[in-house]
């Protein structure tokens, strides 16, 4: 993902707390950003997650469900600027 302010590459894990401790900031420019879960993206990623679970469940059991669900959640996280 790119920062909505400075357009430099960043990840959800590289977002840092701003000086007040209440919000999040870009690690490059310090612009205020919001990290949120996108419901449309989650619904889109659930389709391949279900396919992965159906394919891997015979070998991995419940671990396949945990891995596919975690991947769908992580891929659904987005960053947007704070207005």
Beta strands, then each sheet from edge to edge (+ up, - down):
strand 1: 16-17
strand 2: 24-25
strand 3: 32-37
strand 4: 77-81
sheet 1: 1+ 2- 3+ 4-
end
